[in-house]
Amino acid sequence: MHSFRSRATLAVVAAFALVGAACASDSSTSTPAASGGTDTGVCQSVDTTTGDALAEVCETGTLRVATDAKYKPQSWFDVQSEQWNGFDVDVANEIAKRLGVTTDIQAQKWAVITAGSWSDRWDLSVGSMTDTVDREELFYFSSAYYFTPAGVSVHNDNTTITDIATDLDGKKVCVGVETTYQDYINQTLVMGAGAPPFEFEVDDAQLQTFETDTDALDNLALGDGVRCDAAISATPTIQAFIDDGGPIKLVGDPIYYEPLAIALDRNASTDQTALAEAVDQIVLDMHDDGTLSTLSQKWYGADLTAST
C-alpha cells in the first residue's frame, strides 16, 4: 500500500486549475456508498478488532466526512431536495464506496475543521483543503486529488482594479476566515513542499473576514466598495457565483496555485495510520483509473486533477 505522509515529505507537483475553502452549519446526510457494508471494498479484509481508525470505520460501516454546505461547485447542501451535491461530495462518496461503507456527510464550519482536534466527531475532511506548513502540525494529508488557482474578484461596476500587484494595496479585501486567502493577505502563507512558488503582491490591504467564501462574495455583490473592494476565493467558486447571477467579475491572473488534499486529525484518540494509508491509496487509484478526471469534468467542465 502506498505510504501516506504529510505534504512536508510528500512530493507535490506544481499546480494549475481551480477551488478553495469555507464552511457552514450542522446538517448531515448519510449516503449509500456501497451495498453490503463491509462485504465489499477495503473493509472486507480489515480486522475490525484492532481498534484503530480504519477498524472503527469498517466496524460501524460509516465514513464520517466534514465538508462545506455553501461552497458550490465543490460542495453544497440543497435544502429543497435535502441532498448534498458537488465535486467534493462525489469524491467523498467514492472513497467510502471503495472502503465498502456508507457516507455520513456533515456540514461543519471551516474555522472548526481547520482548527484540528476534532474530538473524533468525524473521520475525514474532504473539503478542498490546501496543505500548508502550519496545517501539517495538525493534519495528515493525502496525495493531492486536484489543483486550484486562487482568483481575485471585484464588483461589475468597478473600473479601477485591474492590476493585482498595484491596485489592491490599501483596499478592502474580503475573504473566508481561516483560509489561505486570509494568510495570503497577511503575507503568512507557506504551502507544503512541492507547491508552486508565488509572491505576495498585495500590501497593506484592509482585510475583512467572513464565515465562508460565499459570504465574502455576497458582501462584494452589495456594490462597488460598499463592503468590499475585492474578494479572493477559488476561481471555480467565483465563477459559480457569477453563473448564478452574482454581479461580480474576475480580474487579473490567479495569484497562486494550490494542491488540494484530504485531511485527517493528528490529535485523534485512535491511530490514524491505516485509515490514512487506505485513503491515500484510494486517491492514487482514482487518479490512475480516471475517476477523478471524470468527476472534475462533470463539475468543472475541465480536468483539474493534474498539475499541468
Buried (B, 14 or more C-beta within 10 A) or exposed (E): EBEBBBBBEBEBBEBBBBBBBBBBEEBBBEBEBBEEBBEBBBBEEBEBEBEBBBBBBBBBBBBBBBBBBBBBBBBBBEEEEEEBBBBBBBBBBBBBBBBBBBBBBBBBBBBBBBEBEBEBEBBBBBBBBBBBBBBBEBBBBBBBBBBBBBBBBBBBEBEEBEEBEEBBEEBBBBBBBBBBBBBBBEEEBEBBBBBBEBEBBBEEBEBBBBBBBBBBBBBBBEBBBEBBBBBBBBBBBBBBBBEEEBBBBBBBEBBBBBBBBBBBBBEBEBBBBBBBBBBBBBBBBBBEEEBBBEBBBEBBEEBBBBBE
